[in-house]
């Protein structure tokens, strides 16, 4: 096998792996959905979650009997978030992340939940005349601010049903946390037993990707859920147009995922639940979890609490909150390689204090680890170059007799102790590692708005002046000139074209990936 075939095989193999990885990331369907199991309407909460009728969503609920002032949003401000809560249903209609600017050009806090994507967090109760997310609640105040020295604040809302059931809804915010504890307390002040009933917690959103999503790569935006049995399952919006996705379990959570950020309802473990993800029409989708509420005798009360996480996909934070929540940082089929790479990258960042320097250090470390394989590859290719004239003579000697030509080439390789794949296989072994590193750099929220030096103020956005792609092209071109010119004219033209092809390709990639590729070439 000559050098041209080795290079073509390498390019083909790399392209095949990239296409496979892209297919897995973009198009792989979730696990086969379990259709809603029809259960008796009078099933007890302990026996499982029955099929329950959830109210239709309402982005801006209205109550004709209430005054306009009663509908003014309740504003909450903590050290990490600013929220707006509608008195109608106690729905979180707007959530801003104070520590994350909208973009490098716009320093205002990023809006995670809000009207741009009709993205809200709803909750309510299912049962005879119990309040849903359309019910009007009374608030104790219109503004809550987490004061200095205060670790927690609570928004308290209250409503009553016509027959005398009192429902208190509490939303608890904590300092240094993106968790919001949402509690429904039900007090049966009637003379009759109440229940059983159900509580639901639902995230609704349209199907558009968030602004600033990568142009040349596809990151997942949509509902997802996790159970110990089925692990992490993504449910693409398009799949829901054919019907709802429903599953019952004793554990797990449901979420809306987008690049860098996630919102998720996290029910307590060992409580029967039904996950229901569905299309709500007009481009709106819902991801809900439904929990049982025990029957109440007159004078009794009960409560259901489900935390909502709405914030960045910081892996250490997510891992500490709930089992499997860190899987929303999705590295696909290379997770086993990507997670250790991110751990080492963060270690370098803690040492160097700059994510750009950490990427360079990690790239150098990977090259050092793979140096024996690279050296073996270079030696094999050097031997191939030495026997290239003899291979050319064999081609001229045997002409179109492919069988004799291949036999003669194998004898030559055996005589010179050359493995014809020796220059290719060591490089192929490294490709999964660099693809995993690619997904680490693409999916880590820590790189969002992280500056390097000079003109690079955000390692997650493409180079505004295309300086890094040009430097990468120059480094590849210099490396090509320092290498012996291939004897085959077609191969020589291909080698000269590769710097331009890769350079243009990386014009649309963020600088973090450019650092990786450029320093991989230099060293």
C-alpha positions as CSV (number, residue, x, y, z in Angstrom):
1,X,0.0,0.0,0.0
2,X,1.6,3.3,-1.1
3,X,1.5,6.6,0.8
4,X,-1.4,8.0,-1.2
5,X,-3.6,5.1,-0.2
6,X,-2.5,5.5,3.4
7,X,-3.5,9.2,3.4
8,X,-6.8,8.5,1.6
9,X,-7.6,5.7,4.1
10,X,-6.9,8.1,7.0
11,X,-9.1,10.8,5.6
12,X,-11.9,8.4,4.8
13,X,-11.7,6.8,8.3
14,X,-11.7,10.1,10.0
15,X,-14.6,11.4,7.9
16,X,-16.5,8.2,8.7
17,X,-16.0,8.6,12.4
18,X,-17.1,12.2,12.3
19,X,-20.2,11.3,10.3
20,X,-21.1,8.5,12.7
21,X,-20.6,10.8,15.7
22,X,-22.8,13.5,14.1
23,X,-25.5,11.0,13.3
24,X,-25.5,9.7,16.8
25,X,-25.7,13.3,18.2
26,X,-28.4,14.5,15.9
27,X,-30.6,11.7,14.6
28,X,-30.4,8.7,16.9
29,X,-34.0,8.2,18.2
30,X,-34.6,7.8,21.9
31,X,-35.4,4.5,23.4
32,X,-38.7,3.1,22.2
33,X,-41.4,5.1,24.1
34,X,-43.7,3.2,26.4
35,X,-47.2,4.2,25.5
36,X,-49.5,5.5,28.2
37,X,-50.9,2.5,30.2
38,X,-54.6,2.8,30.6
39,X,-55.4,2.3,34.3
40,X,-58.6,2.5,36.3
41,X,-59.6,6.0,37.3
42,X,-60.0,4.9,40.9
43,X,-56.6,3.5,41.3
44,X,-54.9,4.5,44.6
45,X,-51.8,6.6,44.6
46,X,-49.9,3.7,46.1
47,X,-50.6,1.4,43.2
48,X,-49.2,3.7,40.6
49,X,-50.0,6.9,38.8
50,X,-53.2,6.7,36.8
51,X,-53.9,8.4,33.5
52,X,-54.7,11.9,34.6
53,X,-56.1,14.8,32.6
54,X,-53.8,17.7,32.6
55,X,-55.1,21.2,31.9
56,X,-54.1,22.9,28.7
57,X,-51.2,25.3,28.9
58,X,-51.6,29.0,28.9
59,X,-48.6,31.2,28.2
60,X,-50.4,34.3,29.6
61,X,-53.4,33.1,31.6
62,X,-56.3,35.5,32.1
63,X,-59.0,35.7,34.8
64,X,-61.8,38.0,33.8
65,X,-63.1,38.3,37.4
66,X,-59.7,39.6,38.8
67,X,-58.4,43.1,38.6
68,X,-55.4,44.0,36.5
69,X,-53.3,44.6,39.7
70,X,-53.9,41.1,40.8
71,X,-52.1,39.8,37.7
72,X,-48.9,41.9,38.2
73,X,-45.9,39.5,38.4
74,X,-44.2,38.9,41.7
75,X,-40.5,39.7,41.4
76,X,-37.7,37.8,43.1
77,X,-34.0,38.7,43.2
78,X,-31.2,36.5,44.7
79,X,-27.5,36.5,44.2
80,X,-27.8,34.1,41.2
81,X,-31.2,34.6,39.7
82,X,-34.0,37.1,39.0
83,X,-37.5,35.6,38.6
84,X,-40.9,36.7,37.8
85,X,-43.8,34.7,39.1
86,X,-47.3,35.1,37.8
87,X,-50.1,35.1,40.5
88,X,-52.1,33.0,37.9
89,X,-51.0,29.5,38.8
90,X,-47.8,30.6,40.5
91,X,-46.1,30.0,37.2
92,X,-42.4,31.1,36.8
93,X,-42.8,33.1,33.6
94,X,-39.3,34.6,33.5
95,X,-35.9,33.6,35.0
96,X,-32.6,35.5,34.5
97,X,-29.2,34.1,35.4
98,X,-27.2,36.9,36.9
99,X,-23.8,35.3,36.5
100,X,-24.2,34.6,32.8
101,X,-24.3,37.5,30.3
102,X,-26.5,37.1,27.2
103,X,-23.4,37.3,24.9
104,X,-20.0,38.9,24.7
105,X,-21.6,42.0,23.2
106,X,-24.7,42.1,25.5
107,X,-23.7,42.0,29.2
108,X,-27.3,41.8,30.5
109,X,-28.2,38.6,32.4
110,X,-29.2,35.7,30.2
111,X,-32.9,34.9,30.0
112,X,-33.4,31.2,30.5
113,X,-37.2,31.1,31.0
114,X,-39.1,33.8,29.3
115,X,-41.5,34.8,26.5
116,X,-39.0,34.6,23.7
117,X,-39.4,30.8,23.6
118,X,-42.7,30.7,25.6
119,X,-40.6,28.9,28.1
120,X,-42.2,28.6,31.6
121,X,-42.4,26.4,34.6
122,X,-45.9,25.5,35.6
123,X,-47.4,23.4,38.4
124,X,-50.8,22.6,39.8
125,X,-53.2,20.0,41.1
126,X,-55.4,17.5,39.4
127,X,-58.7,16.6,41.2
128,X,-62.2,17.8,41.7
129,X,-62.1,21.6,41.6
130,X,-58.5,21.7,42.8
131,X,-56.4,24.7,41.5
132,X,-54.4,24.2,38.3
133,X,-51.9,26.6,36.9
134,X,-54.8,28.7,35.7
135,X,-56.0,29.4,39.2
136,X,-55.5,32.9,40.7
137,X,-53.4,33.0,43.9
138,X,-53.1,35.8,46.4
139,X,-49.5,36.9,47.2
140,X,-48.2,38.4,50.5
141,X,-45.9,40.8,48.6
142,X,-45.0,41.9,45.1
143,X,-41.2,41.9,45.5
144,X,-38.8,39.7,47.3
145,X,-35.0,40.4,47.6
146,X,-32.5,38.1,49.2
147,X,-30.8,40.4,51.7
148,X,-27.2,40.3,52.9
149,X,-26.8,37.6,55.5
150,X,-30.0,35.9,54.4
151,X,-29.6,32.4,53.1
152,X,-33.2,31.7,51.9
153,X,-36.4,33.5,51.0
154,X,-39.8,32.1,50.3
155,X,-42.7,33.3,48.2
156,X,-46.0,32.3,49.6
157,X,-49.2,32.1,47.5
158,X,-52.6,31.0,48.6
159,X,-56.0,30.2,47.0
160,X,-59.2,28.4,48.0
161,X,-61.6,26.2,46.1
162,X,-65.3,27.0,46.1
163,X,-66.0,24.1,48.5
164,X,-63.4,25.2,51.1
165,X,-60.1,23.4,50.2
166,X,-57.2,25.7,51.0
167,X,-54.1,25.4,48.9
168,X,-50.8,27.2,49.7
169,X,-48.1,27.3,47.1
170,X,-44.5,28.1,48.3
171,X,-41.5,28.8,46.1
172,X,-38.2,28.7,48.1
173,X,-35.0,30.3,46.7
174,X,-31.6,29.8,48.3
175,X,-28.4,31.7,48.3
176,X,-25.7,30.3,45.9
177,X,-28.2,27.8,44.4
178,X,-30.2,27.5,41.2
179,X,-32.7,25.2,42.9
180,X,-36.2,26.5,43.6
181,X,-38.3,24.3,46.0
182,X,-41.9,24.3,44.7
183,X,-44.4,23.1,47.4
184,X,-48.1,22.5,47.2
185,X,-49.7,22.4,50.6
186,X,-53.3,21.2,50.6
187,X,-55.6,21.7,53.7
188,X,-59.0,20.0,53.7
189,X,-61.2,22.4,55.6
190,X,-64.4,20.8,54.3
191,X,-66.6,18.3,56.0
192,X,-66.0,15.6,53.4
193,X,-62.9,13.5,52.5
194,X,-60.8,14.8,49.7
195,X,-58.9,12.8,47.1
196,X,-57.0,11.0,46.0
197,X,-55.6,13.6,43.7
198,X,-52.4,14.3,41.8
199,X,-49.9,17.2,41.5
200,X,-48.1,18.0,38.3
201,X,-45.0,20.0,37.4
202,X,-44.5,21.0,33.8
203,X,-42.0,22.8,31.7
204,X,-43.3,24.2,28.4
205,X,-41.2,25.6,25.6
206,X,-41.3,26.1,21.8
207,X,-39.1,24.0,19.5
208,X,-36.6,26.7,18.4
209,X,-32.9,26.4,19.4
210,X,-31.6,29.2,21.6
211,X,-29.9,32.2,20.1
212,X,-26.2,31.8,19.7
213,X,-26.3,28.1,19.1
214,X,-23.2,26.9,17.1
215,X,-23.6,27.3,13.4
216,X,-21.6,24.4,12.1
217,X,-22.5,21.9,14.8
218,X,-25.8,20.6,16.2
219,X,-26.5,20.5,20.0
220,X,-29.6,19.0,21.4
221,X,-32.5,21.2,22.3
222,X,-35.6,19.5,23.7
223,X,-37.1,17.4,26.5
224,X,-35.2,14.7,28.3
225,X,-35.8,12.3,31.2
226,X,-33.8,10.0,33.5
227,X,-34.7,6.9,35.4
228,X,-32.5,4.3,37.0
229,X,-33.9,1.7,34.7
230,X,-33.6,3.5,31.3
231,X,-30.9,6.0,32.2
232,X,-30.8,9.2,30.2
233,X,-33.3,9.5,27.3
234,X,-33.6,12.5,24.9
235,X,-36.9,13.0,23.2
236,X,-36.6,15.1,20.1
237,X,-39.4,17.6,19.5
238,X,-40.1,16.0,16.1
239,X,-40.9,12.7,17.7
240,X,-43.7,14.2,19.7
241,X,-45.7,15.3,16.7
242,X,-46.5,11.6,16.2
243,X,-47.8,11.2,19.7
244,X,-47.0,11.7,23.4
245,X,-44.2,10.0,25.2
246,X,-45.2,8.6,28.6
247,X,-43.5,6.5,31.2
248,X,-44.1,5.4,34.8
249,X,-41.3,4.9,37.3
250,X,-40.3,5.1,41.0
251,X,-37.5,7.5,40.5
252,X,-36.0,10.0,38.0
253,X,-36.5,13.5,36.7
254,X,-37.7,15.4,33.6
255,X,-36.0,18.3,31.9
256,X,-35.8,20.8,29.1
257,X,-32.3,20.8,27.7
258,X,-30.5,23.4,25.6
259,X,-26.9,24.2,24.8
260,X,-25.1,25.1,28.1
261,X,-28.3,25.3,30.2
262,X,-31.1,23.1,31.6
263,X,-34.3,23.3,33.6
264,X,-35.4,20.1,35.4
265,X,-38.1,19.0,37.9
266,X,-36.5,16.7,40.4
267,X,-39.1,14.7,42.4
268,X,-37.9,12.8,45.6
269,X,-36.9,9.2,45.2
270,X,-39.2,6.2,45.7
271,X,-42.4,8.1,44.9
272,X,-44.6,6.8,42.1
273,X,-44.6,9.1,39.1
274,X,-45.6,9.4,35.5
275,X,-43.5,11.3,33.0
276,X,-45.5,12.8,30.2
277,X,-43.9,14.6,27.3
278,X,-46.2,15.8,24.5
279,X,-46.9,18.3,21.8
280,X,-49.2,21.1,23.0
281,X,-49.9,22.5,19.5
282,X,-48.8,25.7,17.8
283,X,-45.1,24.8,18.1
284,X,-45.3,24.4,21.9
285,X,-44.2,21.3,23.8
286,X,-44.5,20.2,27.4
287,X,-42.4,18.0,29.7
288,X,-44.2,17.1,32.9
289,X,-44.0,14.8,35.9
290,X,-47.2,13.8,37.7
291,X,-47.1,12.7,41.4
292,X,-49.9,11.1,43.6
293,X,-51.4,13.1,46.5
294,X,-52.9,11.0,49.3
295,X,-56.5,11.3,50.4
296,X,-57.3,13.8,53.1
297,X,-59.9,13.5,55.8
298,X,-61.6,16.6,57.1
299,X,-59.1,18.8,58.9
300,X,-56.1,17.0,57.5
301,X,-53.4,18.5,55.4
302,X,-50.5,17.2,53.2
303,X,-47.9,18.7,51.0
304,X,-45.9,17.8,47.9
305,X,-42.5,19.3,47.2
306,X,-40.5,19.1,44.0
307,X,-37.3,21.1,43.4
308,X,-36.8,22.9,40.1
309,X,-33.2,23.3,38.9
310,X,-32.9,26.1,36.3
311,X,-29.4,27.1,35.5
312,X,-26.1,26.2,33.8
313,X,-24.8,22.7,33.0
314,X,-22.0,22.9,35.6
315,X,-21.1,19.2,35.9
316,X,-20.0,19.2,39.6
317,X,-23.1,21.1,40.6
318,X,-25.4,18.9,38.7
319,X,-23.8,15.7,39.9
320,X,-24.3,16.8,43.6
321,X,-28.0,17.6,43.1
322,X,-29.6,14.5,41.6
323,X,-28.5,11.1,40.1
324,X,-27.8,11.3,36.4
325,X,-28.4,15.1,36.2
326,X,-24.9,15.6,34.9
327,X,-25.7,13.5,31.9
328,X,-27.5,16.5,30.3
329,X,-23.9,17.5,29.4
330,X,-24.1,15.0,26.6
331,X,-20.9,13.7,25.1
332,X,-22.7,10.9,23.3
333,X,-20.9,7.6,22.6
334,X,-17.6,9.0,23.8
335,X,-18.7,9.9,27.3
336,X,-16.2,7.4,28.9
337,X,-13.4,9.3,27.2
338,X,-14.8,12.8,27.4
339,X,-15.5,12.9,31.2
340,X,-11.9,12.2,32.2
341,X,-10.7,14.7,29.6
342,X,-13.0,17.4,31.2
343,X,-11.7,16.5,34.7
344,X,-8.1,17.0,33.5
345,X,-9.0,20.2,31.7
346,X,-10.6,21.6,34.9
347,X,-7.5,20.6,36.8
348,X,-5.4,22.6,34.5
349,X,-7.8,25.5,34.8
350,X,-7.6,25.4,38.6
351,X,-3.8,25.6,38.2
352,X,-3.4,28.1,35.4
353,X,-6.5,30.2,35.9
354,X,-7.4,30.5,32.2
355,X,-9.4,28.1,30.1
356,X,-7.4,28.9,26.9
357,X,-4.1,28.0,28.7
358,X,-5.9,24.9,30.1
359,X,-6.8,23.8,26.6
360,X,-3.3,24.2,25.4
361,X,-1.9,22.3,28.3
362,X,-4.4,19.5,27.8
363,X,-3.5,19.3,24.1
364,X,0.2,19.0,24.9
365,X,-0.5,16.3,27.5
366,X,-2.5,14.3,25.0
367,X,0.3,14.6,22.4
368,X,2.9,13.4,25.0
369,X,0.7,10.4,26.0
370,X,0.4,9.4,22.3
371,X,4.0,10.2,21.4
372,X,5.0,6.5,21.2
373,X,2.2,5.8,18.8
374,X,3.0,9.0,16.7
375,X,6.7,8.0,16.6
376,X,5.8,4.5,15.4
377,X,3.6,6.1,12.7
378,X,6.3,8.5,11.6
379,X,8.9,5.6,11.4
380,X,6.5,3.5,9.4
381,X,5.8,6.3,6.9
382,X,9.5,7.0,6.6
383,X,10.1,3.4,5.7
384,X,7.3,3.6,3.1
385,X,9.0,6.6,1.6
386,X,12.3,4.7,1.3
387,X,10.7,1.9,-0.6
388,X,8.5,4.2,-2.7
389,X,10.8,4.0,-5.8
390,X,10.8,0.2,-5.6
391,X,7.0,0.1,-5.4
392,X,6.9,2.4,-8.4
393,X,9.1,-0.1,-10.4
394,X,6.8,-3.0,-9.3
395,X,3.8,-1.1,-10.7
396,X,5.6,-0.5,-14.0
397,X,6.7,-4.1,-14.1
398,X,3.3,-5.8,-13.5
399,X,1.1,-3.2,-15.1
400,X,-2.5,-4.2,-14.8
401,X,-1.9,-7.6,-13.2
402,X,-3.2,-6.7,-9.8
403,X,-2.8,-10.2,-8.3
404,X,0.9,-10.4,-9.1
405,X,1.4,-6.7,-8.1
406,X,-0.1,-7.2,-4.7
407,X,1.9,-10.4,-4.1
408,X,5.1,-8.6,-5.0
409,X,4.3,-5.7,-2.7
410,X,3.6,-8.1,0.2
411,X,6.9,-9.8,-0.4
412,X,8.6,-6.4,-0.4
413,X,6.9,-5.4,2.8
414,X,8.0,-8.7,4.4
415,X,11.6,-8.3,3.2
416,X,11.9,-4.7,4.6
417,X,9.9,-5.6,7.7
418,X,7.2,-2.9,7.0
419,X,3.7,-3.0,8.2
420,X,1.7,-1.2,5.4
421,X,-0.9,-0.1,8.0
422,X,1.7,1.0,10.5
423,X,1.5,4.6,9.6
424,X,-2.3,4.7,9.7
425,X,-3.5,2.6,12.6
426,X,-1.6,4.6,15.4
427,X,-3.3,7.7,14.1
428,X,-6.7,6.1,13.9
429,X,-6.4,5.0,17.6
430,X,-6.0,8.7,18.6
431,X,-9.1,9.9,16.6
432,X,-11.7,9.0,19.2
433,X,-9.8,10.9,21.9
434,X,-9.7,14.1,19.8
435,X,-13.4,13.7,18.9
436,X,-14.2,13.4,22.6
437,X,-12.1,16.5,23.3
438,X,-14.0,18.3,20.6
439,X,-17.3,17.5,22.4
440,X,-15.8,18.5,25.7
441,X,-14.9,21.9,24.3
442,X,-18.2,22.3,22.6
443,X,-20.4,21.3,25.5
444,X,-18.7,22.9,28.5
445,X,-20.6,25.9,29.8
446,X,-17.4,26.9,31.7
447,X,-16.0,28.1,28.3
448,X,-19.0,30.3,27.6
449,X,-17.8,33.9,27.8
450,X,-14.4,32.7,29.1
451,X,-11.7,35.1,27.8
452,X,-8.2,34.2,26.7
453,X,-5.9,37.1,25.8
454,X,-6.1,40.0,23.3
455,X,-8.9,39.9,20.8
456,X,-10.3,36.5,22.1
457,X,-12.9,37.4,24.7
458,X,-15.1,34.3,24.4
459,X,-13.7,30.9,23.8
460,X,-17.1,29.5,22.9
461,X,-17.7,31.9,19.9
462,X,-15.8,31.9,16.6
463,X,-12.8,34.1,16.2
464,X,-14.2,37.5,15.1
465,X,-11.1,38.3,13.0
466,X,-10.3,34.6,11.9
467,X,-6.7,35.0,13.2
468,X,-6.6,31.6,14.8
469,X,-7.8,29.7,11.7
470,X,-5.2,31.6,9.6
471,X,-2.4,30.7,12.1
472,X,-3.5,27.1,12.0
473,X,-3.3,27.1,8.2
474,X,0.1,28.7,8.3
475,X,1.3,26.1,10.9
476,X,0.0,23.2,8.7
477,X,1.6,24.7,5.6
478,X,5.0,25.0,7.3
479,X,4.7,21.5,8.6
480,X,3.9,20.3,5.0
481,X,7.0,22.1,3.6
482,X,9.2,20.6,6.3
483,X,8.1,17.1,5.2
484,X,9.4,15.4,2.1
485,X,7.4,16.1,-1.0
486,X,5.3,13.0,-2.0
487,X,6.5,11.5,-5.4
488,X,2.9,11.1,-6.6
489,X,1.6,14.5,-8.1
490,X,-2.0,13.8,-7.0
491,X,-0.8,13.1,-3.5
492,X,1.3,16.2,-3.4
493,X,-1.6,18.4,-4.5
494,X,-3.8,16.8,-1.8
495,X,-1.2,17.5,0.9
496,X,-0.9,21.1,-0.1
497,X,-4.7,21.5,-0.2
498,X,-5.3,20.1,3.3
499,X,-4.2,23.3,5.2
500,X,-6.6,25.4,3.2
501,X,-9.5,22.9,3.6
502,X,-9.0,22.6,7.4
503,X,-8.5,26.3,7.8
504,X,-11.7,27.2,6.1
505,X,-13.5,24.5,8.0
506,X,-12.3,26.1,11.3
507,X,-13.4,29.6,10.4
508,X,-16.8,28.7,11.9
509,X,-15.5,26.9,15.0
510,X,-14.9,28.5,18.4
511,X,-11.3,29.5,19.4
512,X,-11.2,26.7,22.0
513,X,-11.3,24.1,19.2
514,X,-8.8,26.2,17.2
515,X,-6.3,26.1,20.1
516,X,-6.6,22.4,20.2
517,X,-6.0,21.8,16.5
518,X,-3.3,24.4,16.1
519,X,-1.1,23.3,19.0
520,X,-1.7,19.6,18.0
521,X,-0.2,20.5,14.7
522,X,2.7,22.6,16.1
523,X,3.8,19.9,18.5
